[in-house]
Amino acid sequence: MSDKSYLNWPFLDGRHRELEASLDSWASEHVAQQHEADVDAACRALVRSLGAGGWLRHAVGGTAFGGAGEAIDTRAICLIRETLARHSGLADFAFAMQGLGSGAITLHGSDAQKRRYLPRVAAGEAIAAFALSEPDAGSDVASMQCAAEQEGDGYVLRGEKTWISNGGIADFYVVFARTGEAPGARGISAFIVDADAPGLEIAERIDVIAPHPLARLRFADCRIPASSRLGAAGEGFKVAMATLDIFRTSVAAAALGFARRALDEALHRAGTRSMFGQVLADFQLTQAKLAQMATGIDAAALLTYRAAWQRDQGERVTKEAAMAKMTATETAQQVIDAAVQMFGGLGVVSEQPVERLYREIRALRIYEGATEVQQLIIARELLRQAANSNAKAAA
């Protein structure tokens, strides 16, 4: 069993500890590693199960719309993702995409939009998706080409989106498109597009090393009503960044879940694998590696729950979330790689726990901002803070 002493850190309180204990117990009974050939069906089933269990309520803000509270509790989101990731990568994915896909509606939706979508997301009755990336616009959101042109009493979307999680199984997509109010990021708007909207096509399903539902979307004169716009015209970039500010920290938490599971597997393997008349754990090299793994996990956890706590206090966490995401995902990659090494040949056998973790972790170092992008964000925030300090000192 994973070390849970972190639950007593001052970043968390009693309700968070109760949430983790309840979810861990529920997941032990209801969530298993998914081996089904039909990943779409497995993901749909997990969304229904998470909804029925009441866990998706935490991904939605507003009790009137099915949420667990009036605002999304970032620490709760992190604890849920970390716990689910320890049990199943696909379960974590199913939960996270519900929150990411509906987070923009929670933060910027009208009451009518919230009433239409959020209760179904919370209940697991509708699958949500977040469509931001394009073939030539991933981390550089301002370079997106997908456009929404106002025609009559609605908009017409033209262009493509790619790497869209839940693509092909989602019931609706939050789509970001260029509307031209200003150059760059200031000329982007957000829209809610139902999966059956005329002109929305699934151009391609994308297979990746850790099977998840992914697709490339094409908008071929896709007509949507003006009421589908989410937030004000030209403020789509703000909508996207506000949503990512919540869920970027939770990516770090998912990485922690993967890393903790890998350490558990490594400890068991080290204590039971016979080698040269002793067990693997008796070798000082093994002990040193286990110490590095545990220390890295704790360091990443401190950054993760600091960022989550700060956001729940209403603080700006652009730098802190980037630090957490970068450190936790990079650390988890190292921890999982070390666990695979301890398992030897068994570590690369298909569907062994550490082999699954090895495939699961790789994407987390890329999505919602690759490690290199997090480094840029951190540096820019440091330079901005230094410039502000210098300006105050000179005044």
SULPESUL-V211897 format. One line per field, one symbol per residue. ss: DSSP state (H for helix, E for strand, L for the rest). psi: psi as a letter, one per 30 degrees, with the letter a starting at -180 (. if undefined). A space follows every 50 residues. Layout:
ss = ???
psi = ???
//
This chain:
ss = LLLLHHHHLLLLLHHHHHHHHHHHHHHHHHLLLLLLLLHHHHHHHHHHHH HHLLHHHHHLELHHHLLLELLLLHHHHHHHHHHHHHHLHHHHHHHHHHHH HHHHHHHHLLHHHHHHHHHHHHHLLLLEEEELLELLELLLHHHLLLEEEE ELLEEEEEEEEEEEELLLLLLEEEEEEELLLLLHHHHEEEEEEELLLLLE EEEEELLLLLLLLEEEEEEEEEEEEHHHEELLLLLHHHHHHHHHHHHHHH HHHHHHHHHHHHHHHHHHHHHHLEELLEEHHHLHHHHHHHHHHHHHHHHH HHHHHHHHHHHHLLLLLHHHHHHHHHHHHHHHHHHHHHHHHHHHHHHHLL LLHHHHHHHHHHHHLLLLLLHHHHHHHHHHHHHHHHHHHHHHHHL
psi = kkkgfffglfflaeeeeeeeeeeeeeefefklkkgkeieeeeeeeeeeee eefgfffffkkjffgglflelkjeeeeeeeeeeeeeekeeeeeeeefeee ffeeeeeglleeeeeeeeeeeefgfkklljjellegiceiefgkfkljkk kbgalkkkalklhjkgkfflflkjkklkfgfllbffhklklkjkfgkkfk kjfkkkklfjjljklkkkjjhjkllfffkjalkggeeeeeeeefeefeef eeeeeeeeeeeeeeeeeeeeffjkkhgaleffkeeeeeeeeeeeeeeeee eeeefeeeeeefgglkgeeeeeeeeeeeeeeeeeeeeeeeeffbeffgkk gkefeeeeeefefffelhjleeeeeeeeeeeeeeeeeeeeeeef.
//
